[in-house]
Amino acid sequence: MKTDDLIDALAAGLQPARPARLNPVLLALAAAVSAAAVMILLGVRPALVETLVSPATWMKGLYTIGLAGAAMWLSVRAGRPGADPRRPLAALGAIAGLALLWGGVALITAPADERLADWLGRTWTVCGQNILLVSAAAAIPTFLSARRLAPTQPGLAGFALGVVAGGIAATAYGVLHCPESTIAFVATWYTAGIAAAGLIGAAAGRVALRW
């Protein structure tokens, strides 16, 4: 048999491999674990039903989900050898940057005697810590969701997965527990908590995502 014929015979019936992605079941589990962690460790805020129909609640939820979504895109790119991560990195930076800009404008245009309260709220000292606490519960299923990926930059992939866990955790925390809703507060303290989760994820990824 000629070499070309042998190659054709071996390749017969082969189907193109589907690109690896994050496991959606495990990501859903991360969301469920985050919600459970908030309810067990922090408690559900009063008047939750009224909160769920508040536009402010959904605005901060859209922000944290947006960060998690961009980080999922980044984690997939960082988990494929040769893939370019610059576009998802830019999207992640743009979402955070737009929120920070919006928060800054909101502070500047607010009455002077209300600015500090809008920025710090009543829970600024614990907001980032609480998000980080809940993200620790979400981190395991989030990292496991990337088992099919093959990152050549494990630190970057770990950072992305940490932001995914932080964004999921912040969404559960913001909807179920946190009473703060000003854009200045969310842009500052939610972003800080999610960024901290990303930095811890980057450190963990250098070890957990090696292959």
C-alpha positions as CSV (number, residue, x, y, z in Angstrom):
1,M,0.0,0.0,0.0
2,K,1.3,3.4,-0.9
3,T,1.9,6.0,1.8
4,D,-0.9,8.3,0.5
5,D,-3.4,5.4,0.4
6,L,-2.4,4.5,4.0
7,I,-3.0,8.0,5.2
8,D,-6.4,8.2,3.4
9,A,-7.4,4.8,5.0
10,L,-6.4,6.0,8.4
11,A,-8.3,9.3,8.0
12,A,-11.4,7.7,6.7
13,G,-14.5,8.5,8.8
14,L,-12.7,10.9,11.1
15,Q,-14.7,13.9,12.3
16,P,-13.2,17.3,13.2
17,A,-12.7,17.6,16.9
18,R,-15.0,20.2,18.6
19,P,-13.1,23.0,20.3
20,A,-12.9,22.5,24.0
21,R,-15.1,24.7,26.2
22,L,-15.9,25.2,29.8
23,N,-18.3,22.7,31.2
24,P,-21.7,24.4,31.5
25,V,-23.0,21.9,34.1
26,L,-20.1,22.7,36.4
27,L,-20.5,26.4,35.9
28,A,-24.2,26.0,36.9
29,L,-23.0,24.1,39.9
30,A,-20.7,27.0,40.8
31,A,-23.7,29.4,40.6
32,A,-25.7,27.1,42.9
33,V,-22.9,26.7,45.3
34,S,-22.4,30.5,45.4
35,A,-26.1,31.0,46.2
36,A,-26.0,28.4,48.9
37,A,-22.8,29.9,50.4
38,V,-24.5,33.3,50.6
39,M,-27.6,32.0,52.3
40,I,-25.7,29.8,54.8
41,L,-22.7,32.1,55.6
42,L,-24.2,35.6,55.2
43,G,-28.0,35.3,55.2
44,V,-30.6,36.5,52.8
45,R,-31.5,40.2,53.0
46,P,-34.9,41.3,54.2
47,A,-37.6,42.0,51.6
48,L,-35.9,39.9,49.0
49,V,-38.9,39.8,46.7
50,E,-39.0,43.5,46.4
51,T,-35.2,43.5,45.8
52,L,-35.5,41.1,42.9
53,V,-37.7,43.5,41.0
54,S,-35.5,46.5,41.6
55,P,-33.7,47.9,38.5
56,A,-30.6,48.6,40.7
57,T,-30.3,45.0,41.7
58,W,-30.4,43.9,38.1
59,M,-28.0,46.6,37.0
60,K,-25.3,45.4,39.4
61,G,-26.2,41.8,38.4
62,L,-25.6,42.6,34.7
63,Y,-22.2,44.1,35.6
64,T,-21.0,41.1,37.5
65,I,-22.4,38.7,35.0
66,G,-20.7,40.7,32.3
67,L,-17.4,40.4,34.0
68,A,-17.9,36.6,34.4
69,G,-18.9,36.2,30.8
70,A,-15.9,38.1,29.5
71,A,-13.7,36.0,31.8
72,M,-15.2,32.8,30.5
73,W,-14.3,33.9,27.0
74,L,-10.7,34.7,28.2
75,S,-10.4,31.4,30.0
76,V,-11.3,29.5,26.8
77,R,-8.8,31.5,24.7
78,A,-6.1,31.1,27.4
79,G,-6.9,27.4,27.5
80,R,-6.3,26.8,23.7
81,P,-2.7,26.6,22.5
82,G,-2.0,29.4,20.0
83,A,-5.3,31.3,20.6
84,D,-5.1,35.0,21.0
85,P,-6.4,36.3,24.4
86,R,-6.2,40.0,23.5
87,R,-9.9,40.5,22.5
88,P,-11.4,38.9,25.7
89,L,-8.8,40.8,27.8
90,A,-9.9,44.0,26.1
91,A,-13.6,43.2,26.7
92,L,-12.9,42.4,30.4
93,G,-11.0,45.7,30.8
94,A,-13.7,47.6,28.9
95,I,-16.5,46.4,31.1
96,A,-14.6,47.2,34.3
97,G,-13.3,50.5,33.0
98,L,-16.8,51.6,31.9
99,A,-18.2,50.8,35.3
100,L,-15.4,52.7,37.0
101,L,-15.9,55.7,34.7
102,W,-19.6,55.7,35.3
103,G,-19.1,55.5,39.0
104,G,-16.7,58.4,38.9
105,V,-19.1,60.5,36.9
106,A,-21.9,59.6,39.3
107,L,-19.7,60.8,42.3
108,I,-18.7,64.0,40.6
109,T,-22.3,64.9,39.7
110,A,-23.8,63.9,43.1
111,P,-24.3,66.5,45.9
112,A,-21.1,67.0,47.8
113,D,-22.6,65.8,51.1
114,E,-23.7,62.5,49.5
115,R,-20.6,61.5,47.7
116,L,-18.9,59.7,50.5
117,A,-22.0,57.7,51.4
118,D,-22.5,56.8,47.7
119,W,-19.0,55.5,47.5
120,L,-18.6,53.7,50.8
121,G,-22.2,52.8,51.6
122,R,-22.5,50.9,54.9
123,T,-20.6,47.8,54.0
124,W,-17.5,48.8,52.1
125,T,-15.2,47.2,54.7
126,V,-16.7,43.7,54.2
127,C,-18.0,43.8,50.6
128,G,-14.8,42.6,48.9
129,Q,-14.1,40.1,51.7
130,N,-17.6,38.6,51.4
131,I,-17.3,38.3,47.6
132,L,-13.9,36.6,48.0
133,L,-15.4,34.2,50.6
134,V,-18.2,33.1,48.4
135,S,-15.9,32.9,45.4
136,A,-13.8,30.3,47.3
137,A,-16.9,28.1,47.3
138,A,-17.4,28.6,43.5
139,A,-13.8,28.2,42.6
140,I,-13.6,24.4,42.7
141,P,-16.4,23.7,40.2
142,T,-15.2,26.7,38.1
143,F,-11.7,25.3,37.8
144,L,-13.0,21.8,37.2
145,S,-15.1,23.2,34.3
146,A,-11.8,23.8,32.5
147,R,-10.5,20.3,32.6
148,R,-10.8,19.8,28.8
149,L,-8.7,22.9,28.1
150,A,-4.9,22.9,27.6
151,P,-3.6,26.2,28.8
152,T,-0.1,27.2,27.7
153,Q,-0.4,30.2,30.0
154,P,-1.7,28.7,33.2
155,G,-1.4,31.9,35.2
156,L,-3.6,33.8,32.7
157,A,-6.0,31.0,32.5
158,G,-6.1,30.8,36.3
159,F,-6.7,34.6,36.5
160,A,-9.6,34.2,34.1
161,L,-11.2,31.4,36.0
162,G,-10.7,33.3,39.3
163,V,-12.6,36.2,37.8
164,V,-15.3,33.8,36.6
165,A,-15.7,32.5,40.1
166,G,-15.6,36.0,41.5
167,G,-18.2,37.3,39.1
168,I,-20.5,34.4,39.8
169,A,-20.0,34.9,43.5
170,A,-20.6,38.6,43.3
171,T,-23.8,38.1,41.4
172,A,-25.2,35.8,44.1
173,Y,-24.0,38.1,46.8
174,G,-25.4,41.2,45.2
175,V,-28.9,39.7,44.6
176,L,-29.3,37.8,47.8
177,H,-27.5,39.7,50.5
178,C,-25.9,43.1,49.7
179,P,-28.1,46.2,50.3
180,E,-25.8,48.5,48.3
181,S,-26.7,49.6,44.8
182,T,-25.0,52.8,43.9
183,I,-22.8,52.6,40.8
184,A,-19.8,54.1,42.6
185,F,-20.0,51.4,45.3
186,V,-20.4,48.5,42.9
187,A,-17.8,49.7,40.5
188,T,-15.2,50.1,43.4
189,W,-15.8,47.4,45.9
190,Y,-17.4,44.6,43.8
191,T,-14.6,45.1,41.3
192,A,-12.0,44.9,44.0
193,G,-13.5,41.6,45.3
194,I,-13.6,40.1,41.9
195,A,-10.1,41.3,41.0
196,A,-8.8,39.7,44.2
197,A,-10.4,36.4,43.2
198,G,-8.7,36.7,39.9
199,L,-5.3,37.3,41.4
200,I,-5.7,34.3,43.7
201,G,-6.8,32.3,40.7
202,A,-3.7,33.3,38.8
203,A,-1.5,32.0,41.6
204,A,-3.5,28.8,41.8
205,G,-3.5,28.3,38.1
206,R,0.2,28.2,37.8
207,V,0.0,24.9,39.8
208,A,-3.4,23.5,39.1
209,L,-3.5,24.1,35.4
210,R,-0.1,22.8,34.4
211,W,-0.1,19.9,32.0
